């Protein structure tokens, strides 16, 4: 946990000197960001040219995602089109239940914390965001809005990735 706090502190410092997407209406450069392809338990950032499926999700101020259950096959590269139909900022973050719970707890302590990863999209009211993600590992994963209070209000969903057979 101490390493997680140190990592988050480093990310906060890095965010203070760059123009990154934050939980709010902070500056955006308009330039395409370089996507860090770091293998996670739930997959890795995908390439647009490799997209095999597009899934549209909506978020609203009732603190719900529609749909809230998604099924994929291992190896699929998915474009998530995320539409915020509410009047509040929302986000979609993919991860394991444990990681999302830890991150949600940090967001309660530090609600203005800045972060931007390829497995998350911050979407302003009435806008849309995108994530391209490759599910290269089978398993049960989660997604959530981690803005302070949203996760706790039930803004969560489930992802099931079925193993491919050779």
The 8 nearest C-alpha neighbors of each residue, nearest first, counted from 0:
[[1, 3, 2, 4, 5, 101, 6, 7],
 [0, 2, 4, 3, 5, 6, 7, 8],
 [3, 1, 5, 0, 4, 6, 7, 8],
 [4, 2, 0, 6, 1, 5, 7, 8],
 [3, 5, 7, 1, 6, 2, 8, 0],
 [6, 4, 2, 8, 3, 7, 9, 1],
 [7, 5, 3, 9, 4, 8, 2, 10],
 [6, 8, 10, 4, 9, 5, 11, 3],
 [7, 9, 11, 5, 10, 6, 4, 12],
 [10, 8, 6, 12, 7, 11, 13, 5],
 [9, 11, 7, 13, 8, 12, 14, 6],
 [12, 10, 14, 8, 9, 13, 7, 113],
 [11, 13, 15, 9, 14, 10, 8, 16],
 [12, 14, 10, 15, 11, 16, 9, 17],
 [13, 15, 11, 17, 12, 16, 10, 19],
 [14, 16, 12, 13, 17, 11, 18, 19],
 [17, 15, 14, 13, 12, 18, 19, 11],
 [18, 16, 14, 15, 19, 13, 12, 26],
 [17, 19, 26, 27, 28, 14, 20, 16],
 [20, 18, 17, 14, 21, 27, 115, 26],
 [19, 21, 115, 27, 114, 25, 113, 18],
 [20, 22, 113, 23, 114, 19, 25, 112],
 [23, 21, 111, 113, 112, 121, 24, 20],
 [24, 22, 21, 25, 88, 111, 20, 123],
 [23, 25, 26, 22, 21, 123, 20, 27],
 [24, 26, 23, 21, 27, 20, 19, 22],
 [27, 25, 18, 28, 24, 19, 20, 21],
 [26, 28, 29, 18, 19, 20, 25, 30],
 [27, 29, 30, 18, 26, 19, 31, 32],
 [28, 30, 27, 31, 32, 26, 18, 19],
 [31, 29, 28, 32, 27, 33, 18, 19],
 [32, 30, 29, 33, 28, 34, 27, 19],
 [33, 31, 34, 30, 29, 35, 28, 19],
 [32, 34, 35, 31, 36, 30, 117, 116],
 [33, 35, 32, 36, 117, 44, 116, 31],
 [34, 36, 37, 33, 117, 44, 116, 43],
 [37, 35, 44, 43, 34, 38, 45, 117],
 [36, 38, 35, 43, 39, 44, 42, 117],
 [39, 37, 43, 42, 36, 40, 44, 41],
 [40, 38, 42, 41, 43, 37, 94, 136],
 [39, 41, 42, 38, 136, 95, 94, 43],
 [40, 42, 39, 94, 136, 134, 140, 95],
 [43, 41, 134, 39, 135, 133, 40, 136],
 [42, 44, 38, 133, 39, 37, 132, 36],
 [45, 43, 132, 36, 117, 133, 131, 118],
 [46, 44, 132, 133, 131, 76, 43, 47],
 [45, 47, 49, 48, 131, 50, 44, 132],
 [46, 48, 49, 50, 45, 131, 78, 76],
 [47, 49, 46, 50, 45, 51, 76, 131],
 [48, 50, 46, 47, 76, 51, 45, 77],
 [51, 49, 76, 77, 47, 52, 48, 78],
 [52, 50, 76, 77, 75, 49, 53, 78],
 [51, 53, 77, 50, 78, 54, 76, 75],
 [54, 52, 78, 77, 79, 55, 51, 80],
 [53, 55, 79, 80, 78, 56, 52, 77],
 [54, 56, 80, 79, 81, 53, 57, 82],
 [57, 55, 81, 65, 66, 80, 82, 54],
 [56, 58, 82, 65, 64, 81, 83, 84],
 [59, 57, 64, 83, 63, 84, 82, 65],
 [60, 58, 85, 84, 61, 62, 63, 83],
 [59, 61, 85, 62, 87, 86, 58, 63],
 [60, 62, 59, 63, 85, 58, 154, 152],
 [63, 61, 154, 60, 59, 149, 153, 152],
 [62, 64, 154, 61, 58, 59, 65, 153],
 [65, 63, 58, 67, 57, 66, 154, 56],
 [66, 64, 67, 57, 56, 63, 58, 68],
 [65, 67, 64, 68, 56, 69, 57, 156],
 [66, 68, 156, 65, 64, 157, 69, 155],
 [69, 67, 157, 66, 156, 158, 70, 159],
 [68, 70, 158, 159, 157, 67, 71, 66],
 [71, 69, 159, 158, 160, 68, 72, 161],
 [72, 70, 160, 159, 161, 73, 69, 75],
 [71, 73, 161, 160, 75, 74, 162, 163],
 [72, 74, 162, 135, 137, 134, 163, 75],
 [73, 75, 135, 134, 72, 133, 76, 136],
 [76, 74, 134, 73, 133, 72, 77, 51],
 [77, 75, 133, 50, 51, 132, 45, 49],
 [76, 78, 52, 132, 50, 131, 53, 75],
 [79, 77, 131, 53, 130, 50, 54, 80],
 [78, 80, 54, 130, 129, 55, 53, 81],
 [79, 81, 55, 129, 128, 54, 56, 78],
 [80, 82, 56, 128, 127, 57, 55, 129],
 [83, 81, 127, 57, 126, 84, 58, 56],
 [82, 84, 58, 125, 85, 124, 126, 57],
 [85, 83, 59, 125, 58, 82, 124, 57],
 [86, 84, 59, 60, 83, 124, 87, 125],
 [85, 87, 124, 60, 125, 88, 84, 59],
 [88, 86, 124, 85, 89, 60, 123, 59],
 [87, 89, 123, 124, 122, 86, 90, 23],
 [90, 88, 122, 121, 144, 87, 123, 146],
 [91, 89, 121, 144, 120, 122, 92, 145],
 [90, 92, 144, 120, 119, 143, 142, 93],
 [91, 93, 119, 142, 143, 118, 144, 90],
 [94, 92, 142, 118, 141, 119, 91, 143],
 [95, 93, 141, 140, 142, 99, 41, 98],
 [94, 96, 140, 98, 97, 141, 99, 41],
 [95, 97, 99, 98, 141, 100, 94, 140],
 [98, 96, 100, 95, 99, 101, 94, 102],
 [99, 97, 101, 95, 100, 96, 102, 94],
 [98, 100, 102, 96, 101, 97, 103, 94],
 [99, 101, 103, 97, 98, 102, 96, 104],
 [102, 100, 98, 104, 99, 103, 97, 105],
 [101, 103, 99, 105, 104, 100, 98, 106],
 [104, 102, 106, 145, 100, 105, 101, 99],
 [105, 103, 101, 107, 102, 106, 100, 108],
 [106, 104, 102, 108, 107, 103, 109, 101],
 [105, 107, 110, 109, 103, 147, 108, 104],
 [106, 108, 147, 104, 105, 110, 109, 103],
 [109, 107, 105, 106, 110, 104, 147, 103],
 [108, 110, 106, 112, 111, 107, 105, 147],
 [111, 109, 106, 112, 107, 147, 108, 146],
 [112, 110, 109, 22, 113, 21, 106, 23],
 [113, 111, 109, 110, 114, 11, 106, 22],
 [114, 112, 21, 11, 111, 22, 14, 20],
 [115, 113, 21, 112, 116, 20, 10, 14],
 [114, 116, 20, 119, 117, 19, 113, 21],
 [115, 117, 118, 119, 114, 35, 34, 120],
 [116, 118, 119, 44, 34, 130, 115, 35],
 [119, 117, 116, 93, 92, 130, 132, 44],
 [120, 118, 92, 91, 116, 117, 93, 115],
 [119, 121, 91, 90, 128, 122, 129, 130],
 [122, 120, 90, 89, 91, 123, 119, 128],
 [121, 123, 89, 90, 128, 127, 88, 126],
 [124, 122, 88, 126, 125, 89, 121, 83],
 [125, 123, 86, 87, 88, 85, 126, 83],
 [124, 126, 83, 84, 123, 85, 86, 127],
 [127, 125, 123, 124, 83, 122, 82, 128],
 [128, 126, 82, 81, 122, 83, 80, 129],
 [127, 129, 81, 122, 120, 80, 82, 121],
 [130, 128, 80, 79, 81, 120, 131, 78],
 [129, 131, 79, 78, 132, 118, 120, 117],
 [132, 130, 78, 45, 77, 79, 44, 46],
 [131, 133, 45, 44, 77, 76, 43, 130],
 [134, 132, 76, 45, 43, 42, 135, 75],
 [133, 135, 42, 74, 73, 136, 75, 76],
 [136, 134, 74, 42, 73, 133, 137, 43],
 [137, 135, 134, 42, 73, 41, 138, 40],
 [136, 138, 160, 162, 161, 73, 135, 139],
 [139, 137, 160, 159, 140, 136, 161, 41],
 [138, 140, 159, 158, 160, 141, 137, 157],
 [141, 139, 158, 95, 94, 157, 159, 138],
 [142, 140, 157, 158, 94, 95, 156, 96],
 [141, 143, 93, 156, 92, 155, 94, 157],
 [144, 142, 155, 92, 91, 154, 145, 156],
 [143, 145, 90, 91, 150, 154, 146, 149],
 [146, 144, 103, 150, 143, 147, 149, 106],
 [145, 147, 149, 144, 148, 106, 89, 150],
 [148, 146, 107, 106, 149, 110, 145, 103],
 [147, 149, 151, 150, 152, 146, 107, 145],
 [148, 150, 152, 151, 146, 154, 147, 144],
 [151, 149, 154, 153, 145, 152, 144, 148],
 [150, 152, 148, 149, 153, 154, 147, 103],
 [153, 151, 149, 150, 154, 148, 62, 61],
 [154, 152, 150, 151, 155, 62, 149, 63],
 [155, 153, 62, 63, 150, 149, 143, 144],
 [156, 154, 143, 153, 142, 150, 144, 64],
 [155, 157, 67, 142, 141, 68, 143, 64],
 [158, 156, 141, 68, 140, 142, 67, 69],
 [159, 157, 69, 140, 141, 70, 139, 68],
 [158, 160, 139, 70, 138, 71, 69, 140],
 [159, 161, 71, 137, 72, 138, 73, 70],
 [162, 160, 72, 137, 73, 71, 159, 163],
 [163, 161, 137, 73, 72, 164, 160, 136],
 [164, 162, 73, 161, 165, 72, 74, 137],
 [163, 165, 162, 73, 161, 72, 74, 137],
 [164, 163, 162, 73, 74, 161, 72, 137]]
